[in-house]
Amino acid sequence: MSTEQPRDDDPFRKRPPEPPPGYPPPPGPGGGAYGGGPGGPGNPYGDQYGAADPLAGMPPLANRGKRLVARIIDGLLVSIPVTAVFKAAVWDWDPGDWNDGRSTSLGIIVSVVYFVYEGLMLTKRGQTVGKMVMNIRVAMLENGAIPEGSPGWTRAAVYSLPQVVPCCGFVFWLINVLWCTWDQPYHQCVHDKAAKTVVVSAV
């Protein structure tokens, strides 16, 4: 029987060096704010074999009813003052004239103002006033961060700006907002998919 001791350079015997003091340990499965393991929100497509819960590590998804109420609050918050200012600016308006281009112009202005309002709110705090009231927020699907910069503005644009296009704009808007009723597993609307965001509980 051989009594030869293993050499230090033997790759089958050599142990990996110890990490330096204070070195952070590697993240566990699903580490990070929204997880990062296979099938977690770090992988928006989930595990193709269905072995992991795609919602693991995330806050609860926002209730669809709360999302609707938040949109109604925001819509009223924007449309009421904009409509009042618009009517004051055309003080000689006749209610019988609203079948002409004035109503179309008002709709376009409301949509543009709503786009600016939502884009600013989402990129700064991840919530509009309506979402604050309903305790829900918009987060990046990848890591749960506030949708700063392009994602927040993309989400606002896909929701608001198609409405300025007559006829087909409303159809797209309707499909967009209804998409979350059948989307799985994240209950995303089209504007969420475009921005890679998800709406979750803020509490």
C-alpha positions as protocol buffer text, in pm:
chain_id: "A"
residue {
  index: 1
  type: MET
  ca { x: 0 y: 0 z: 0 }
}
residue {
  index: 2
  type: SER
  ca { x: 136 y: 338 z: -97 }
}
residue {
  index: 3
  type: THR
  ca { x: 200 y: 585 z: 183 }
}
residue {
  index: 4
  type: GLU
  ca { x: 267 y: 878 z: -49 }
}
residue {
  index: 5
  type: GLN
  ca { x: 109 y: 1198 z: 82 }
}
residue {
  index: 6
  type: PRO
  ca { x: -106 y: 1406 z: -159 }
}
residue {
  index: 7
  type: ARG
  ca { x: 82 y: 1694 z: -313 }
}
residue {
  index: 8
  type: ASP
  ca { x: -36 y: 2051 z: -249 }
}
residue {
  index: 9
  type: ASP
  ca { x: -79 y: 2103 z: -622 }
}
residue {
  index: 10
  type: ASP
  ca { x: -296 y: 1795 z: -664 }
}
residue {
  index: 11
  type: PRO
  ca { x: -623 y: 1937 z: -809 }
}
residue {
  index: 12
  type: PHE
  ca { x: -824 y: 1649 z: -662 }
}
residue {
  index: 13
  type: ARG
  ca { x: -702 y: 1712 z: -309 }
}
residue {
  index: 14
  type: LYS
  ca { x: -656 y: 2086 z: -296 }
}
residue {
  index: 15
  type: ARG
  ca { x: -923 y: 2279 z: -108 }
}
residue {
  index: 16
  type: PRO
  ca { x: -1047 y: 2618 z: -226 }
}
residue {
  index: 17
  type: PRO
  ca { x: -899 y: 2913 z: -38 }
}
residue {
  index: 18
  type: GLU
  ca { x: -1096 y: 3058 z: 250 }
}
residue {
  index: 19
  type: PRO
  ca { x: -1274 y: 3388 z: 172 }
}
residue {
  index: 20
  type: PRO
  ca { x: -1120 y: 3698 z: 328 }
}
residue {
  index: 21
  type: PRO
  ca { x: -1273 y: 3831 z: 653 }
}
residue {
  index: 22
  type: GLY
  ca { x: -1585 y: 4035 z: 599 }
}
residue {
  index: 23
  type: TYR
  ca { x: -1646 y: 3898 z: 253 }
}
residue {
  index: 24
  type: PRO
  ca { x: -2024 y: 3878 z: 195 }
}
residue {
  index: 25
  type: PRO
  ca { x: -2162 y: 3526 z: 165 }
}
residue {
  index: 26
  type: PRO
  ca { x: -2310 y: 3428 z: -170 }
}
residue {
  index: 27
  type: PRO
  ca { x: -2685 y: 3488 z: -199 }
}
residue {
  index: 28
  type: GLY
  ca { x: -2903 y: 3191 z: -138 }
}
residue {
  index: 29
  type: PRO
  ca { x: -3166 y: 3063 z: -378 }
}
residue {
  index: 30
  type: GLY
  ca { x: -3400 y: 3340 z: -474 }
}
residue {
  index: 31
  type: GLY
  ca { x: -3167 y: 3604 z: -325 }
}
residue {
  index: 32
  type: GLY
  ca { x: -3228 y: 3972 z: -387 }
}
residue {
  index: 33
  type: ALA
  ca { x: -3531 y: 4193 z: -340 }
}
residue {
  index: 34
  type: TYR
  ca { x: -3749 y: 3986 z: -569 }
}
residue {
  index: 35
  type: GLY
  ca { x: -3550 y: 3666 z: -566 }
}
residue {
  index: 36
  type: GLY
  ca { x: -3317 y: 3557 z: -840 }
}
residue {
  index: 37
  type: GLY
  ca { x: -3336 y: 3181 z: -849 }
}
residue {
  index: 38
  type: PRO
  ca { x: -3471 y: 2987 z: -1146 }
}
residue {
  index: 39
  type: GLY
  ca { x: -3833 y: 3062 z: -1198 }
}
residue {
  index: 40
  type: GLY
  ca { x: -3831 y: 3362 z: -962 }
}
residue {
  index: 41
  type: PRO
  ca { x: -3905 y: 3717 z: -1072 }
}
residue {
  index: 42
  type: GLY
  ca { x: -3538 y: 3755 z: -1164 }
}
residue {
  index: 43
  type: ASN
  ca { x: -3637 y: 3525 z: -1450 }
}
residue {
  index: 44
  type: PRO
  ca { x: -3959 y: 3674 z: -1591 }
}
residue {
  index: 45
  type: TYR
  ca { x: -4022 y: 3367 z: -1800 }
}
residue {
  index: 46
  type: GLY
  ca { x: -4020 y: 3131 z: -1503 }
}
residue {
  index: 47
  type: ASP
  ca { x: -3888 y: 2778 z: -1489 }
}
residue {
  index: 48
  type: GLN
  ca { x: -3978 y: 2600 z: -1810 }
}
residue {
  index: 49
  type: TYR
  ca { x: -4033 y: 2279 z: -1618 }
}
residue {
  index: 50
  type: GLY
  ca { x: -4261 y: 2443 z: -1360 }
}
residue {
  index: 51
  type: ALA
  ca { x: -4033 y: 2340 z: -1074 }
}
residue {
  index: 52
  type: ALA
  ca { x: -4031 y: 2678 z: -900 }
}
residue {
  index: 53
  type: ASP
  ca { x: -4295 y: 2928 z: -799 }
}
residue {
  index: 54
  type: PRO
  ca { x: -4254 y: 3234 z: -1025 }
}
residue {
  index: 55
  type: LEU
  ca { x: -4397 y: 3457 z: -751 }
}
residue {
  index: 56
  type: ALA
  ca { x: -4152 y: 3340 z: -484 }
}
residue {
  index: 57
  type: GLY
  ca { x: -3972 y: 3627 z: -312 }
}
residue {
  index: 58
  type: MET
  ca { x: -4215 y: 3894 z: -436 }
}
residue {
  index: 59
  type: PRO
  ca { x: -4461 y: 4105 z: -239 }
}
residue {
  index: 60
  type: PRO
  ca { x: -4822 y: 4003 z: -306 }
}
residue {
  index: 61
  type: LEU
  ca { x: -4955 y: 4109 z: -644 }
}
residue {
  index: 62
  type: ALA
  ca { x: -5190 y: 4406 z: -626 }
}
residue {
  index: 63
  type: ASN
  ca { x: -5560 y: 4328 z: -626 }
}
residue {
  index: 64
  type: ARG
  ca { x: -5712 y: 4407 z: -966 }
}
residue {
  index: 65
  type: GLY
  ca { x: -5999 y: 4593 z: -801 }
}
residue {
  index: 66
  type: LYS
  ca { x: -5752 y: 4821 z: -622 }
}
residue {
  index: 67
  type: ARG
  ca { x: -5574 y: 4885 z: -949 }
}
residue {
  index: 68
  type: LEU
  ca { x: -5902 y: 4989 z: -1110 }
}
residue {
  index: 69
  type: VAL
  ca { x: -5994 y: 5222 z: -824 }
}
residue {
  index: 70
  type: ALA
  ca { x: -5646 y: 5376 z: -836 }
}
residue {
  index: 71
  type: ARG
  ca { x: -5690 y: 5447 z: -1207 }
}
residue {
  index: 72
  type: ILE
  ca { x: -6028 y: 5607 z: -1145 }
}
residue {
  index: 73
  type: ILE
  ca { x: -5880 y: 5833 z: -875 }
}
residue {
  index: 74
  type: ASP
  ca { x: -5594 y: 5937 z: -1103 }
}
residue {
  index: 75
  type: GLY
  ca { x: -5828 y: 5989 z: -1397 }
}
residue {
  index: 76
  type: LEU
  ca { x: -6050 y: 6222 z: -1196 }
}
residue {
  index: 77
  type: LEU
  ca { x: -5750 y: 6399 z: -1046 }
}
residue {
  index: 78
  type: VAL
  ca { x: -5624 y: 6486 z: -1394 }
}
residue {
  index: 79
  type: SER
  ca { x: -5940 y: 6524 z: -1600 }
}
residue {
  index: 80
  type: ILE
  ca { x: -6143 y: 6750 z: -1368 }
}
residue {
  index: 81
  type: PRO
  ca { x: -5895 y: 7040 z: -1345 }
}
residue {
  index: 82
  type: VAL
  ca { x: -5787 y: 7006 z: -1708 }
}
residue {
  index: 83
  type: THR
  ca { x: -6149 y: 7017 z: -1823 }
}
residue {
  index: 84
  type: ALA
  ca { x: -6220 y: 7318 z: -1603 }
}
residue {
  index: 85
  type: VAL
  ca { x: -5919 y: 7507 z: -1741 }
}
residue {
  index: 86
  type: PHE
  ca { x: -6006 y: 7412 z: -2098 }
}
residue {
  index: 87
  type: LYS
  ca { x: -6364 y: 7533 z: -2064 }
}
residue {
  index: 88
  type: ALA
  ca { x: -6250 y: 7855 z: -1898 }
}
residue {
  index: 89
  type: ALA
  ca { x: -6011 y: 7913 z: -2187 }
}
residue {
  index: 90
  type: VAL
  ca { x: -6298 y: 7882 z: -2437 }
}
residue {
  index: 91
  type: TRP
  ca { x: -6543 y: 8066 z: -2218 }
}
residue {
  index: 92
  type: ASP
  ca { x: -6779 y: 8131 z: -2507 }
}
residue {
  index: 93
  type: TRP
  ca { x: -6835 y: 7758 z: -2560 }
}
residue {
  index: 94
  type: ASP
  ca { x: -7185 y: 7639 z: -2630 }
}
residue {
  index: 95
  type: PRO
  ca { x: -7281 y: 7291 z: -2502 }
}
residue {
  index: 96
  type: GLY
  ca { x: -7425 y: 7223 z: -2845 }
}
residue {
  index: 97
  type: ASP
  ca { x: -7081 y: 7274 z: -3003 }
}
residue {
  index: 98
  type: TRP
  ca { x: -6918 y: 6983 z: -2819 }
}
residue {
  index: 99
  type: ASN
  ca { x: -6996 y: 6750 z: -3105 }
}
residue {
  index: 100
  type: ASP
  ca { x: -6723 y: 6923 z: -3305 }
}
residue {
  index: 101
  type: GLY
  ca { x: -6348 y: 6911 z: -3257 }
}
residue {
  index: 102
  type: ARG
  ca { x: -6353 y: 7068 z: -2912 }
}
residue {
  index: 103
  type: SER
  ca { x: -6430 y: 6741 z: -2734 }
}
residue {
  index: 104
  type: THR
  ca { x: -6157 y: 6570 z: -2936 }
}
residue {
  index: 105
  type: SER
  ca { x: -5910 y: 6843 z: -2845 }
}
residue {
  index: 106
  type: LEU
  ca { x: -6000 y: 6810 z: -2478 }
}
residue {
  index: 107
  type: GLY
  ca { x: -5951 y: 6433 z: -2489 }
}
residue {
  index: 108
  type: ILE
  ca { x: -5605 y: 6473 z: -2643 }
}
residue {
  index: 109
  type: ILE
  ca { x: -5503 y: 6732 z: -2384 }
}
residue {
  index: 110
  type: VAL
  ca { x: -5623 y: 6512 z: -2096 }
}
residue {
  index: 111
  type: SER
  ca { x: -5429 y: 6214 z: -2234 }
}
residue {
  index: 112
  type: VAL
  ca { x: -5107 y: 6415 z: -2271 }
}
residue {
  index: 113
  type: VAL
  ca { x: -5137 y: 6567 z: -1923 }
}
residue {
  index: 114
  type: TYR
  ca { x: -5208 y: 6222 z: -1777 }
}
residue {
  index: 115
  type: PHE
  ca { x: -4895 y: 6089 z: -1952 }
}
residue {
  index: 116
  type: VAL
  ca { x: -4678 y: 6360 z: -1796 }
}
residue {
  index: 117
  type: TYR
  ca { x: -4842 y: 6315 z: -1454 }
}
residue {
  index: 118
  type: GLU
  ca { x: -4797 y: 5938 z: -1446 }
}
residue {
  index: 119
  type: GLY
  ca { x: -4447 y: 5945 z: -1592 }
}
residue {
  index: 120
  type: LEU
  ca { x: -4325 y: 6189 z: -1329 }
}
residue {
  index: 121
  type: MET
  ca { x: -4491 y: 6006 z: -1040 }
}
residue {
  index: 122
  type: LEU
  ca { x: -4371 y: 5660 z: -1141 }
}
residue {
  index: 123
  type: THR
  ca { x: -4011 y: 5759 z: -1206 }
}
residue {
  index: 124
  type: LYS
  ca { x: -3989 y: 5949 z: -875 }
}
residue {
  index: 125
  type: ARG
  ca { x: -4172 y: 5720 z: -631 }
}
residue {
  index: 126
  type: GLY
  ca { x: -4326 y: 5427 z: -817 }
}
residue {
  index: 127
  type: GLN
  ca { x: -4676 y: 5540 z: -723 }
}
residue {
  index: 128
  type: THR
  ca { x: -4938 y: 5781 z: -847 }
}
residue {
  index: 129
  type: VAL
  ca { x: -5176 y: 5947 z: -603 }
}
residue {
  index: 130
  type: GLY
  ca { x: -5436 y: 5680 z: -673 }
}
residue {
  index: 131
  type: LYS
  ca { x: -5187 y: 5403 z: -603 }
}
residue {
  index: 132
  type: MET
  ca { x: -5081 y: 5571 z: -279 }
}
residue {
  index: 133
  type: VAL
  ca { x: -5443 y: 5579 z: -165 }
}
residue {
  index: 134
  type: MET
  ca { x: -5487 y: 5210 z: -251 }
}
residue {
  index: 135
  type: ASN
  ca { x: -5149 y: 5105 z: -101 }
}
residue {
  index: 136
  type: ILE
  ca { x: -5013 y: 4957 z: -422 }
}
residue {
  index: 137
  type: ARG
  ca { x: -4705 y: 5040 z: -625 }
}
residue {
  index: 138
  type: VAL
  ca { x: -4532 y: 4979 z: -957 }
}
residue {
  index: 139
  type: ALA
  ca { x: -4203 y: 4792 z: -945 }
}
residue {
  index: 140
  type: MET
  ca { x: -3951 y: 4655 z: -1191 }
}
residue {
  index: 141
  type: LEU
  ca { x: -4020 y: 4286 z: -1243 }
}
residue {
  index: 142
  type: GLU
  ca { x: -3652 y: 4200 z: -1232 }
}
residue {
  index: 143
  type: ASN
  ca { x: -3568 y: 4339 z: -890 }
}
residue {
  index: 144
  type: GLY
  ca { x: -3859 y: 4534 z: -739 }
}
residue {
  index: 145
  type: ALA
  ca { x: -3697 y: 4875 z: -789 }
}
residue {
  index: 146
  type: ILE
  ca { x: -3881 y: 5196 z: -873 }
}
residue {
  index: 147
  type: PRO
  ca { x: -3921 y: 5222 z: -1254 }
}
residue {
  index: 148
  type: GLU
  ca { x: -3688 y: 5519 z: -1287 }
}
residue {
  index: 149
  type: GLY
  ca { x: -3615 y: 5671 z: -1625 }
}
residue {
  index: 150
  type: SER
  ca { x: -3721 y: 5492 z: -1941 }
}
residue {
  index: 151
  type: PRO
  ca { x: -3936 y: 5214 z: -1786 }
}
residue {
  index: 152
  type: GLY
  ca { x: -4160 y: 5460 z: -1603 }
}
residue {
  index: 153
  type: TRP
  ca { x: -4206 y: 5682 z: -1907 }
}
residue {
  index: 154
  type: THR
  ca { x: -4260 y: 5381 z: -2134 }
}
residue {
  index: 155
  type: ARG
  ca { x: -4533 y: 5250 z: -1905 }
}
residue {
  index: 156
  type: ALA
  ca { x: -4704 y: 5589 z: -1895 }
}
residue {
  index: 157
  type: ALA
  ca { x: -4679 y: 5634 z: -2273 }
}
residue {
  index: 158
  type: VAL
  ca { x: -4823 y: 5294 z: -2363 }
}
residue {
  index: 159
  type: TYR
  ca { x: -5116 y: 5355 z: -2129 }
}
residue {
  index: 160
  type: SER
  ca { x: -5196 y: 5718 z: -2215 }
}
residue {
  index: 161
  type: LEU
  ca { x: -5080 y: 5820 z: -2561 }
}
residue {
  index: 162
  type: PRO
  ca { x: -5266 y: 5567 z: -2780 }
}
residue {
  index: 163
  type: GLN
  ca { x: -5586 y: 5739 z: -2670 }
}
residue {
  index: 164
  type: VAL
  ca { x: -5500 y: 6043 z: -2881 }
}
residue {
  index: 165
  type: VAL
  ca { x: -5556 y: 5829 z: -3194 }
}
residue {
  index: 166
  type: PRO
  ca { x: -5927 y: 5836 z: -3290 }
}
residue {
  index: 167
  type: CYS
  ca { x: -6119 y: 5506 z: -3280 }
}
residue {
  index: 168
  type: CYS
  ca { x: -5836 y: 5253 z: -3279 }
}
residue {
  index: 169
  type: GLY
  ca { x: -5670 y: 5427 z: -2984 }
}
residue {
  index: 170
  type: PHE
  ca { x: -5965 y: 5345 z: -2760 }
}
residue {
  index: 171
  type: VAL
  ca { x: -5970 y: 4983 z: -2877 }
}
residue {
  index: 172
  type: PHE
  ca { x: -5601 y: 4944 z: -2794 }
}
residue {
  index: 173
  type: TRP
  ca { x: -5654 y: 5113 z: -2455 }
}
residue {
  index: 174
  type: LEU
  ca { x: -5940 y: 4875 z: -2372 }
}
residue {
  index: 175
  type: ILE
  ca { x: -5738 y: 4565 z: -2465 }
}
residue {
  index: 176
  type: ASN
  ca { x: -5444 y: 4705 z: -2271 }
}
residue {
  index: 177
  type: VAL
  ca { x: -5630 y: 4753 z: -1942 }
}
residue {
  index: 178
  type: LEU
  ca { x: -5821 y: 4425 z: -1968 }
}
residue {
  index: 179
  type: TRP
  ca { x: -5505 y: 4223 z: -2036 }
}
residue {
  index: 180
  type: CYS
  ca { x: -5430 y: 4188 z: -1663 }
}
residue {
  index: 181
  type: THR
  ca { x: -5755 y: 3996 z: -1610 }
}
residue {
  index: 182
  type: TRP
  ca { x: -5618 y: 3689 z: -1787 }
}
residue {
  index: 183
  type: ASP
  ca { x: -5241 y: 3739 z: -1779 }
}
residue {
  index: 184
  type: GLN
  ca { x: -5043 y: 3485 z: -1577 }
}
residue {
  index: 185
  type: PRO
  ca { x: -4854 y: 3471 z: -1353 }
}
residue {
  index: 186
  type: TYR
  ca { x: -4791 y: 3843 z: -1296 }
}
residue {
  index: 187
  type: HIS
  ca { x: -5130 y: 3998 z: -1390 }
}
residue {
  index: 188
  type: GLN
  ca { x: -4960 y: 4244 z: -1623 }
}
residue {
  index: 189
  type: CYS
  ca { x: -5135 y: 4484 z: -1858 }
}
residue {
  index: 190
  type: VAL
  ca { x: -4977 y: 4557 z: -2197 }
}
residue {
  index: 191
  type: HIS
  ca { x: -4811 y: 4869 z: -2056 }
}
residue {
  index: 192
  type: ASP
  ca { x: -4654 y: 4653 z: -1781 }
}
residue {
  index: 193
  type: LYS
  ca { x: -4513 y: 4414 z: -2037 }
}
residue {
  index: 194
  type: ALA
  ca { x: -4372 y: 4701 z: -2244 }
}
residue {
  index: 195
  type: ALA
  ca { x: -4196 y: 4847 z: -1939 }
}
residue {
  index: 196
  type: LYS
  ca { x: -4116 y: 4511 z: -1770 }
}
residue {
  index: 197
  type: THR
  ca { x: -4300 y: 4617 z: -1457 }
}
residue {
  index: 198
  type: VAL
  ca { x: -4546 y: 4458 z: -1215 }
}
residue {
  index: 199
  type: VAL
  ca { x: -4799 y: 4609 z: -973 }
}
residue {
  index: 200
  type: VAL
  ca { x: -4765 y: 4484 z: -615 }
}
residue {
  index: 201
  type: SER
  ca { x: -4890 y: 4562 z: -266 }
}
residue {
  index: 202
  type: ALA
  ca { x: -4709 y: 4847 z: -92 }
}
residue {
  index: 203
  type: VAL
  ca { x: -4786 y: 4722 z: 260 }
}
